[in-house]
Structures are given as structure tokens and as C-alpha cells.
Amino acid sequence: MKTKFGKSALWAGLIFLIFLQTLMAQISTAKSPNPKFEALIRRSDIFGYNPFKEIEGNPYFEKEFQTGEIIHKDSSVTRDVLMRLNHYSDQIEFKYKNSIMIFTQPRDIDHVTFGHKSFVFSDYSKGKKNKSGFFEILAWGNCKLFLRRSSIIKREKLPPTELKGGNFRDYFRTTEEYYLKKGDLPAIKIQKTKKSIIKALSDHEIELIDFIEKRELKLKKDEDLIDLIYHYNAISQSIQ
């Protein structure tokens, strides 16, 4: 004879199995891709040869490809994709079969994760110009904290030598910039100073200054700046 408890446990088990099947249907791998990933492949280009052989250094935060996930706009996930971010070309490079490819439609992706970091393609303002590119996400929420790395090629003159060829070397120089993105607005650049950050988050100026002073935050440190952004999001959400 089945008890009420037994029937409840049976129904709970069935519901869990249905949930698990639905969840697994949304997860695929690069070897068994879902339709979203297949569409990305069709709209991607082959990266081609390495144009950086004669340049010292490299334009990657991590040169080696790292296994990660692509989170699509419909929340489905493609796992086990080898990826890296090229700061010079501002493109995600990924391996597919025997090719290195790049996403030509990065707005079709919600975000990607690899190397214990998350990256998103976003609009941003720099001076009077509106641009778009990839950012590392340091803090999530309605107000996000972004880190943007960009590389340029610099040329340095070398002392005259008896060797033939030009007396110079080309090398990559990488810079880092911090941005805040509120809602759907373009991200705006900030300096890691109290004045710059409070100006960008002036709608909660008093609460943030109090939080900085009580916690003795050093905003030059990423972890302290991240704490401040999460506190700002908590305040904003509590008064809605």
C-alpha cells in the first residue's frame, strides 16, 4: 500500500527528472553542438595565419587556448570550446575542428567564460566616441564593472649595430581600463579613484562614501572596487 509520503516522493522524483532532462537539452558541447553554436559557426571566419611572428610579446592575456563555455542569448550553453581573447584585434578566437576561427557576430552571444573569467561584447563611450568591444566582467548586476585590455604595436629604436636590417624592434604594449555599465546604457570609463567612481554613481553618493570609509576600502584594489559595486547594486535594488 502506497502512503501519501510515497506518492509525494514519486511525484517529486518525476518532476526532478523532467527538470533535469530540460536542463540537459540546453547544454551541448563543441563536439555535439546545439543549433545556436552551429549558427555561430556558419557566421564565423577562419582566423588564418599568425601575423604577429615578427613582433615581441603577444596580444593575449593568456596565449594558450583555454576550455570554456559559450552562453547563448536563449540561455543555452555550449561547453568544451577552446577560446582566447585577442586584445589587439578585439576578437574572441576559438578552435573548431582543425581551424582557428573568430566570431563575426559577437552580439549573438550573451557572454563567454574561460580561464575562470567571463567576457561580454558591449557598447561603450570613450571621449565623444561610441564604440563596442569585449570586456572582462568583474562585477555582475544592473551596474556592472568591466575591465578592458587593449594592445597596440609600438616601435622602439635600437642602438646602431653592424648587423644588416633596421635598428628597431616592434612590440606589443597592453593597457587596462575600467568601465561601469548601468542597465542597457553604454559603458563609461572610470578612474580607480574615489572622485571618479562617486561621480559615476552619484545617485547614492552619501551611502557609498559612508561604505568606503567604514570598510576602509582602497579603490585601487580590484577586490575593494568590486565590493563597492555590489554594495551599490544592493542599495539600488532595495529602494525599487
N, C-alpha and C positions, 0 to 999 in steps of 0.2 A: 504493500500500500504506500503510495507516494504522499509525503507530507507537504504542507504548504511551503516549508523551507526547501524541500527537494525541488518543487516546481519553480520556486523563485531562483534557486541556484541554476536550474536548467535554462530558464529564460535569460538570466544574466550571462551564462556561457554562450548562448546563441547570439546575443546582442554583441558580445565582445568579438566573436568570430566574424560577424558581419562588418564590424568596425575595422578589424584587422585586415580583412580582405580589401576593403575600400582604401585603407591606407597604403597597402602594398601595391595596389593598382596605380597609385600616384607616384610610386618610386620605381625608377629604372636605372640602368647602368649604361655606360658608353658602348658596351658590347651588345646590350639589348635595349636600345634607346626607345624612348616614347615618341609620339608624333611631334611634340614640341621641339625636341632635340633634333629630330630628322629635318624639321623645317629650318632650324638654325643652320644645319649643315648645308642645306641647299642654298642658303643665302650667305654663306661664308666664302672667303677667298683663301687660297694657298699662300702662305707667307713667303715661300721662295727661298732664295739663297741668303746667306748671312752677310749683310752689308757692313758689319762692324769689325771685320777681321783686322783692319789696319788701325783701329782706334783703341787706345789703352782703357782698360776698365770695361764695364758693361752697363747697359741701361736698365738692369733688372735689380729689384731689391733682393730677390733670390733667383740666381741664374738657372738653377735646376728646376725642371718641371715638378710640380707637387700635385698629389692626388687631391681632388676636391669635388665640390657639388655645384651644379647649376640649379638655382631655384627659379622656376619659370613664373610668368605672370599669373597663371592659374593655380599656383602653389604646388604643382607637381615638381618632382625633383629628379634630376639625372645625376647619378653618383659615379664615382670612379673615373672622373675626367682629369687628365693631366693638363695643368694650366700654369701660366705665369703671366705677370703684368709687365709690359714693356713701357717704361716711363718716358722713353724718347718718342716713340710713335703713339703713345697713349692708347694702346690696344691690348686686349687680352689675347694671348696666344695659347692655343690648345692643340693637343695631339689627337689625331683621328686616323686610325689605321697607320699608314706609313708617312703621313703628311703632317706638317705644322700649319695650322690654319688660324685665321683671325675672324672675329665676329664683325660683319659689316653692318648689322642692325642691332647694336647693343641695347637699344631701348626695348627690344623684345624680351629682355631678361630682367627679372626683378633684382637679383643680385647673385653673386658667386662667392663661394668660400673655398679657400685652400691655404695651407700653411698656418692654420689656426687664426686666419684673418678673413674678414668679409669685405667685399668690394662692390661698389654700385656705380652705375653711369648716371650722372646728374648734370643739370644745368647749373651754372654759377656765374656770378658777376665779378669781373676783375677790372677795377677802374670804371670806365664808362662803357666797357665792352661786355656783351653777354656771350658766354662760351659754354661748352659742355665737355665732359671728360670723366675719367674714372677716379674714384676716391676710396680710400680705406675708411670703413665705418668704425669710429672709436666709441661712440655712444649712440644708442638707439632711442627712439621716442619721437614725439611730434617735432621736437627740436633735436636734430642730430648733429653730432660732432664729427667732422670729416678731417682726414689728413690726406693731402695731395702731394705726391712726389713727382717732380718733372726733371728730365735730363736734357742738357744741351751739349753740343760738341764745341769744345774750346781748343784753340791752337796756342802753343807755347813755343817761343823761340829758344833754340839751344845754342850753346857756345860754338863758334866755328870749329870745324874739325877737318881732317884731311880725307874723311870719307866722302864718297860721292853721294849726291842726293841732297834734299832740302834739310836745312838745320832747324828742324822743328818737330814737335810731336803733337798729335791730336789726342784728346782725352775727353771722357765724359765727366761733366760736373752735374751733380744732382742736388736739388734744393727741396726743402719741405715747407709747405704752407698749411695753415689750419683754417677751416671754414665751419660756419654754422648754417644749417639749413632748417628753416621753420616751415612745416607743412609742405605745400606744393610750391613755395616760392624758391627762386634760385638761391643757391648757397652764397653766403657772403664771407669774404676773407676777414679774419681777425688776427690780432697780435696776441701773444700769450702774456698779456698784461691785464691788470685789474681794470684799468680805464677802458681799454678796447672791448673787453668782454662785457662789462656792465653797460656800456653804451649799446651793444648789440642786443642785450637782454634788459633793456631799461624799464620794461613793464613790471618787473619785480626787483627793482634796484635795491630797495631797503632790505628785503628778505635775503637777497643774495650777498649783500655786504655783511649783514649780520652772520650769515652762514660761513663766509670766508674768514671772518675774524674769530668766531667761536672755534672753528676747526683748525685755525691757523694754516689755511691752505696756501701752498706755494704753486701758483698757477703756471709756472714754468714746467712743472712736472705733469706729465700726461695723466697720471692716475688722479691727481688733485683736480685737474680741469674736468676730467670725466665725472668725478663725484659732483662737481658743481652743476654740470649739465643735467645729470639725473635728478638733482635736487630741484632745479628749475622746472623740469618736466613734471615732477611730483606736485609742486606748487600750482602750476598751470592746470593740472588735471583736477586738483582738489576744489578749485573755485568755479569749475564749469557747471 
